[in-house]
Amino acid sequence: MNNEGLNRTSHVVEDPTQETETPLRVNVDVLKQRLIEQKRKDKVKRTIILSSVVLSLGALTMLTY
């Protein structure tokens, strides 16, 4: 049997700069605010696209008459 794979996986990182700290708590208010902002941006995009389509159809209608 070869123990090289086991030795590599059991190696513990001793350099503190390589360790990453994860926050213990998630702030739900921040996540809700991000969701609200994303929905607002999507709504603005839809409004701009819809209004440009309506204006284009109106302009084409005016040009045909």
MMTF fields as JSON, N, C-alpha, C and O atoms, coordinates in Angstrom:
{
  "mmtfVersion": "1.0.0",
  "mmtfProducer": "UNKNOWN",
  "numBonds": 259,
  "numAtoms": 260,
  "numGroups": 65,
  "numChains": 1,
  "numModels": 1,
  "chainsPerModel": [1],
  "groupsPerChain": [65],
  "chainIdList": ["A"],
  "bondAtomList": [4, 2, 8, 6, 12, 10, 16, 14, 20, 18, 24, 22, 28, 26, 32, 30, 36, 34, 40, 38, 44, 42, 48, 46, 52, 50, 56, 54, 60, 58, 64, 62, 68, 66, 72, 70, 76, 74, 80, 78, 84, 82, 88, 86, 92, 90, 96, 94, 100, 98, 104, 102, 108, 106, 112, 110, 116, 114, 120, 118, 124, 122, 128, 126, 132, 130, 136, 134, 140, 138, 144, 142, 148, 146, 152, 150, 156, 154, 160, 158, 164, 162, 168, 166, 172, 170, 176, 174, 180, 178, 184, 182, 188, 186, 192, 190, 196, 194, 200, 198, 204, 202, 208, 206, 212, 210, 216, 214, 220, 218, 224, 222, 228, 226, 232, 230, 236, 234, 240, 238, 244, 242, 248, 246, 252, 250, 256, 254],
  "bondOrderList": [1, 1, 1, 1, 1, 1, 1, 1, 1, 1, 1, 1, 1, 1, 1, 1, 1, 1, 1, 1, 1, 1, 1, 1, 1, 1, 1, 1, 1, 1, 1, 1, 1, 1, 1, 1, 1, 1, 1, 1, 1, 1, 1, 1, 1, 1, 1, 1, 1, 1, 1, 1, 1, 1, 1, 1, 1, 1, 1, 1, 1, 1, 1, 1],
  "groupList": [{"groupName": "MET", "atomNameList": ["N", "CA", "C", "O"], "elementList": ["N", "C", "C", "O"], "formalChargeList": [0, 0, 0, 0], "bondAtomList": [1, 0, 2, 1, 3, 2], "bondOrderList": [1, 1, 2], "singleLetterCode": "M", "chemCompType": "L-PEPTIDE LINKING"}, {"groupName": "ASN", "atomNameList": ["N", "CA", "C", "O"], "elementList": ["N", "C", "C", "O"], "formalChargeList": [0, 0, 0, 0], "bondAtomList": [1, 0, 2, 1, 3, 2], "bondOrderList": [1, 1, 2], "singleLetterCode": "N", "chemCompType": "L-PEPTIDE LINKING"}, {"groupName": "GLU", "atomNameList": ["N", "CA", "C", "O"], "elementList": ["N", "C", "C", "O"], "formalChargeList": [0, 0, 0, 0], "bondAtomList": [1, 0, 2, 1, 3, 2], "bondOrderList": [1, 1, 2], "singleLetterCode": "E", "chemCompType": "L-PEPTIDE LINKING"}, {"groupName": "GLY", "atomNameList": ["N", "CA", "C", "O"], "elementList": ["N", "C", "C", "O"], "formalChargeList": [0, 0, 0, 0], "bondAtomList": [1, 0, 2, 1, 3, 2], "bondOrderList": [1, 1, 2], "singleLetterCode": "G", "chemCompType": "PEPTIDE LINKING"}, {"groupName": "LEU", "atomNameList": ["N", "CA", "C", "O"], "elementList": ["N", "C", "C", "O"], "formalChargeList": [0, 0, 0, 0], "bondAtomList": [1, 0, 2, 1, 3, 2], "bondOrderList": [1, 1, 2], "singleLetterCode": "L", "chemCompType": "L-PEPTIDE LINKING"}, {"groupName": "ARG", "atomNameList": ["N", "CA", "C", "O"], "elementList": ["N", "C", "C", "O"], "formalChargeList": [0, 0, 0, 0], "bondAtomList": [1, 0, 2, 1, 3, 2], "bondOrderList": [1, 1, 2], "singleLetterCode": "R", "chemCompType": "L-PEPTIDE LINKING"}, {"groupName": "THR", "atomNameList": ["N", "CA", "C", "O"], "elementList": ["N", "C", "C", "O"], "formalChargeList": [0, 0, 0, 0], "bondAtomList": [1, 0, 2, 1, 3, 2], "bondOrderList": [1, 1, 2], "singleLetterCode": "T", "chemCompType": "L-PEPTIDE LINKING"}, {"groupName": "SER", "atomNameList": ["N", "CA", "C", "O"], "elementList": ["N", "C", "C", "O"], "formalChargeList": [0, 0, 0, 0], "bondAtomList": [1, 0, 2, 1, 3, 2], "bondOrderList": [1, 1, 2], "singleLetterCode": "S", "chemCompType": "L-PEPTIDE LINKING"}, {"groupName": "HIS", "atomNameList": ["N", "CA", "C", "O"], "elementList": ["N", "C", "C", "O"], "formalChargeList": [0, 0, 0, 0], "bondAtomList": [1, 0, 2, 1, 3, 2], "bondOrderList": [1, 1, 2], "singleLetterCode": "H", "chemCompType": "L-PEPTIDE LINKING"}, {"groupName": "VAL", "atomNameList": ["N", "CA", "C", "O"], "elementList": ["N", "C", "C", "O"], "formalChargeList": [0, 0, 0, 0], "bondAtomList": [1, 0, 2, 1, 3, 2], "bondOrderList": [1, 1, 2], "singleLetterCode": "V", "chemCompType": "L-PEPTIDE LINKING"}, {"groupName": "ASP", "atomNameList": ["N", "CA", "C", "O"], "elementList": ["N", "C", "C", "O"], "formalChargeList": [0, 0, 0, 0], "bondAtomList": [1, 0, 2, 1, 3, 2], "bondOrderList": [1, 1, 2], "singleLetterCode": "D", "chemCompType": "L-PEPTIDE LINKING"}, {"groupName": "PRO", "atomNameList": ["N", "CA", "C", "O"], "elementList": ["N", "C", "C", "O"], "formalChargeList": [0, 0, 0, 0], "bondAtomList": [1, 0, 2, 1, 3, 2], "bondOrderList": [1, 1, 2], "singleLetterCode": "P", "chemCompType": "L-PEPTIDE LINKING"}, {"groupName": "GLN", "atomNameList": ["N", "CA", "C", "O"], "elementList": ["N", "C", "C", "O"], "formalChargeList": [0, 0, 0, 0], "bondAtomList": [1, 0, 2, 1, 3, 2], "bondOrderList": [1, 1, 2], "singleLetterCode": "Q", "chemCompType": "L-PEPTIDE LINKING"}, {"groupName": "LYS", "atomNameList": ["N", "CA", "C", "O"], "elementList": ["N", "C", "C", "O"], "formalChargeList": [0, 0, 0, 0], "bondAtomList": [1, 0, 2, 1, 3, 2], "bondOrderList": [1, 1, 2], "singleLetterCode": "K", "chemCompType": "L-PEPTIDE LINKING"}, {"groupName": "ILE", "atomNameList": ["N", "CA", "C", "O"], "elementList": ["N", "C", "C", "O"], "formalChargeList": [0, 0, 0, 0], "bondAtomList": [1, 0, 2, 1, 3, 2], "bondOrderList": [1, 1, 2], "singleLetterCode": "I", "chemCompType": "L-PEPTIDE LINKING"}, {"groupName": "ALA", "atomNameList": ["N", "CA", "C", "O"], "elementList": ["N", "C", "C", "O"], "formalChargeList": [0, 0, 0, 0], "bondAtomList": [1, 0, 2, 1, 3, 2], "bondOrderList": [1, 1, 2], "singleLetterCode": "A", "chemCompType": "L-PEPTIDE LINKING"}, {"groupName": "TYR", "atomNameList": ["N", "CA", "C", "O"], "elementList": ["N", "C", "C", "O"], "formalChargeList": [0, 0, 0, 0], "bondAtomList": [1, 0, 2, 1, 3, 2], "bondOrderList": [1, 1, 2], "singleLetterCode": "Y", "chemCompType": "L-PEPTIDE LINKING"}],
  "groupTypeList": [0, 1, 1, 2, 3, 4, 1, 5, 6, 7, 8, 9, 9, 2, 10, 11, 6, 12, 2, 6, 2, 6, 11, 4, 5, 9, 1, 9, 10, 9, 4, 13, 12, 5, 4, 14, 2, 12, 13, 5, 13, 10, 13, 9, 13, 5, 6, 14, 14, 4, 7, 7, 9, 9, 4, 7, 4, 3, 15, 4, 6, 0, 4, 6, 16],
  "groupIdList": [1, 2, 3, 4, 5, 6, 7, 8, 9, 10, 11, 12, 13, 14, 15, 16, 17, 18, 19, 20, 21, 22, 23, 24, 25, 26, 27, 28, 29, 30, 31, 32, 33, 34, 35, 36, 37, 38, 39, 40, 41, 42, 43, 44, 45, 46, 47, 48, 49, 50, 51, 52, 53, 54, 55, 56, 57, 58, 59, 60, 61, 62, 63, 64, 65],
  "secStructList": [7, 7, 7, 2, 2, 2, 2, 2, 2, 6, 7, 7, 7, 7, 7, 6, 6, 1, 7, 7, 7, 7, 7, 1, 7, 7, 7, 2, 2, 2, 2, 2, 2, 2, 2, 2, 2, 2, 2, 2, 2, 2, 2, 2, 2, 2, 2, 2, 2, 2, 2, 2, 2, 2, 2, 2, 2, 2, 2, 2, 2, 2, 2, 2, 7],
  "xCoordList": [0.811, 0.0, 0.858, 1.956, 0.35, 1.09, 0.443, -0.761, 1.256, 0.737, 0.957, 0.679, 1.449, 1.711, 0.423, 0.406, -0.646, -1.92, -2.443, -2.982, -2.291, -2.751, -1.907, -2.43, -0.619, 0.259, -0.029, 0.056, -0.366, -0.642, -1.96, -2.059, -2.966, -4.267, -4.284, -5.089, -3.418, -3.42, -2.497, -2.363, -1.861, -0.973, -1.785, -2.699, -1.454, -2.168, -1.408, -0.186, -2.126, -1.509, -1.134, -1.986, 0.14, 0.598, 0.824, 1.08, 0.737, 0.923, -0.398, -1.381, -0.455, -1.734, -2.248, -3.423, -1.399, -1.865, -2.719, -3.486, -2.613, -3.386, -4.75, -5.616, -4.95, -6.229, -7.252, -6.932, -8.46, -9.532, -10.509, -10.857, -10.943, -11.921, -13.299, -13.511, -14.232, -15.605, -16.436, -16.256, -17.324, -18.161, -19.099, -19.583, -19.346, -20.184, -21.664, -22.484, -22.01, -23.405, -23.601, -22.699, -24.787, -25.145, -26.181, -27.177, -25.936, -26.86, -27.993, -27.793, -29.177, -30.314, -30.784, -31.245, -30.674, -31.102, -30.283, -30.82, -28.993, -28.132, -28.554, -28.61, -28.851, -29.276, -30.62, -30.825, -31.525, -32.819, -32.645, -33.3, -31.766, -31.521, -30.929, -31.304, -30.007, -29.436, -30.502, -30.516, -31.402, -32.479, -33.41, -33.829, -33.735, -34.603, -33.946, -34.606, -32.653, -31.936, -31.887, -32.027, -31.69, -31.64, -33.001, -33.08, -34.067, -35.406, -35.692, -36.314, -35.246, -35.452, -34.723, -35.271, -33.498, -32.741, -33.426, -33.506, -33.924, -34.624, -35.89, -36.22, -36.599, -37.824, -37.514, -38.247, -36.434, -36.038, -35.67, -36.04, -34.955, -34.579, -35.817, -35.914, -36.766, -37.992, -38.77, -39.315, -38.821, -39.549, -38.907, -39.608, -37.596, -36.883, -37.104, -37.351, -37.017, -37.204, -38.628, -38.845, -39.596, -40.998, -41.308, -41.992, -40.81, -41.079, -40.397, -40.959, -39.207, -38.54, -39.276, -39.335, -39.833, -40.606, -41.874, -42.222, -42.559, -43.791, -43.489, -44.216, -42.428, -42.06, -41.664, -41.993, -40.972, -40.582, -41.809, -41.898, -42.754, -43.974, -44.767, -45.336, -44.812, -45.497, -44.827, -45.508, -43.515, -42.792, -43.017, -43.21, -42.994, -43.248, -44.667, -44.898, -45.616, -46.991, -47.134, -47.832, -46.468, -46.521, -45.868, -46.324, -44.803, -44.115, -44.923, -44.81, -45.733, -46.498, -47.692, -48.174, -48.182, -49.34, -48.935, -49.79],
  "yCoordList": [-1.183, 0.0, 1.251, 1.273, 2.267, 3.508, 4.527, 4.772, 5.127, 6.078, 7.527, 8.429, 7.77, 9.146, 9.962, 11.12, 9.373, 10.08, 10.447, 11.537, 9.554, 9.84, 10.915, 11.764, 10.888, 11.892, 13.286, 14.27, 13.378, 14.678, 15.254, 16.455, 14.408, 14.918, 15.258, 16.084, 14.642, 14.924, 16.089, 16.437, 16.695, 17.817, 19.039, 19.458, 19.604, 20.756, 22.009, 22.062, 23.023, 24.281, 25.031, 25.313, 25.35, 26.044, 27.523, 28.273, 27.953, 29.361, 30.098, 29.792, 31.046, 31.704, 32.595, 32.962, 32.949, 33.786, 32.99, 33.584, 31.668, 30.838, 30.469, 30.002, 30.67, 30.339, 31.413, 32.602, 30.991, 31.936, 31.92, 30.861, 33.098, 33.191, 33.345, 34.169, 32.552, 32.659, 33.28, 32.936, 34.169, 34.768, 33.722, 32.843, 33.819, 32.843, 33.122, 32.206, 34.368, 34.726, 35.398, 36.038, 35.234, 35.881, 36.95, 36.678, 38.154, 39.245, 39.171, 39.45, 38.792, 38.594, 39.912, 39.948, 40.988, 42.293, 42.716, 43.303, 42.421, 42.753, 41.938, 42.465, 40.662, 39.816, 40.278, 40.274, 40.671, 41.177, 42.463, 42.659, 43.338, 44.595, 44.35, 45.018, 43.398, 43.051, 42.515, 42.84, 41.684, 41.129, 42.228, 42.22, 43.166, 44.283, 45.129, 45.524, 45.411, 46.196, 45.476, 46.102, 44.161, 43.386, 43.395, 43.53, 43.252, 43.295, 44.668, 44.768, 45.721, 47.08, 47.272, 47.864, 46.773, 46.887, 46.122, 46.605, 44.916, 44.13, 44.84, 44.813, 45.473, 46.185, 47.373, 47.633, 48.092, 49.223, 48.733, 49.359, 47.634, 47.085, 46.714, 47.04, 46.025, 45.642, 46.869, 46.883, 47.888, 49.106, 49.795, 50.248, 49.875, 50.506, 49.731, 50.327, 48.416, 47.591, 47.721, 47.891, 47.639, 47.736, 49.101, 49.197, 50.154, 51.495, 51.711, 52.375, 51.168, 51.33, 50.563, 51.02, 49.415, 48.658, 49.42, 49.511, 49.963, 50.714, 51.967, 52.287, 52.671, 53.868, 53.523, 54.261, 52.423, 52.006, 51.67, 52.058, 50.947, 50.626, 51.891, 52.01, 52.825, 54.089, 54.872, 55.453, 54.901, 55.619, 54.958, 55.652, 53.639, 52.948, 53.19, 53.322, 53.249, 53.517, 54.918, 55.123, 55.875, 57.249, 57.392, 58.188, 56.628, 56.713, 56.085, 56.504, 55.088, 54.421, 55.258, 55.068, 56.171, 56.985, 58.323, 59.13],
  "zCoordList": [0.0, 0.0, 0.0, 0.556, -0.618, -0.708, 0.232, 0.154, 1.129, 2.111, 1.71, 2.5, 0.502, 0.092, 0.037, 0.453, -0.469, -0.551, 0.823, 1.013, 1.778, 3.132, 3.786, 4.509, 3.543, 4.135, 3.584, 4.319, 2.307, 1.711, 2.216, 2.464, 2.369, 2.797, 4.275, 4.705, 5.057, 6.487, 6.838, 8.011, 5.832, 6.07, 6.495, 5.784, 7.64, 8.168, 7.797, 7.932, 7.327, 6.943, 8.208, 9.05, 8.336, 9.527, 9.277, 10.219, 8.041, 7.701, 7.932, 7.258, 8.848, 9.146, 8.018, 8.02, 7.057, 5.952, 4.981, 4.223, 4.977, 4.062, 4.625, 3.886, 5.906, 6.512, 6.172, 6.133, 5.932, 5.654, 6.815, 7.339, 7.206, 8.277, 7.673, 6.783, 8.159, 7.699, 8.809, 9.977, 8.474, 9.51, 10.096, 9.384, 11.371, 12.035, 11.813, 11.878, 11.555, 11.357, 10.01, 9.469, 9.496, 8.25, 8.583, 9.253, 8.111, 8.366, 7.334, 6.152, 7.803, 6.918, 6.324, 5.183, 7.081, 6.574, 5.358, 4.418, 5.376, 4.236, 3.018, 1.907, 3.221, 2.105, 1.542, 0.328, 2.425, 1.962, 1.17, 0.146, 1.64, 0.937, -0.439, -1.403, -0.544, -1.852, -2.79, -3.977, -2.25, -3.063, -3.549, -4.707, -2.68, -3.058, -4.143, -5.104, -3.999, -5.004, -6.342, -7.392, -6.309, -7.552, -8.24, -9.461, -7.462, -8.042, -8.638, -9.696, -7.971, -8.471, -9.805, -10.735, -9.892, -11.139, -12.263, -13.393, -11.948, -12.964, -13.426, -14.611, -12.499, -12.853, -13.758, -14.712, -13.466, -14.305, -15.701, -16.694, -15.785, -17.092, -17.908, -19.091, -17.255, -17.955, -18.418, -19.521, -17.581, -17.933, -19.13, -20.035, -19.14, -20.257, -21.545, -22.594, -21.476, -22.677, -23.195, -24.395, -22.292, -22.712, -23.306, -24.325, -22.675, -23.2, -24.543, -25.414, -24.73, -26.027, -27.116, -28.258, -26.784, -27.773, -28.146, -29.323, -27.153, -27.42, -28.235, -29.176, -27.88, -28.642, -30.073, -31.002, -30.255, -31.61, -32.447, -33.612, -31.85, -32.588, -32.9, -33.985, -31.975, -32.233, -33.337, -34.182, -33.347, -34.4, -35.757, -36.755, -35.808, -37.071, -37.566, -38.768, -36.636, -37.009, -37.588, -38.581, -36.96, -37.445, -38.819, -39.641, -39.073, -40.367, -41.486, -42.638, -41.17, -42.227, -42.677, -43.794, -41.852, -42.233, -42.745, -43.108]
}
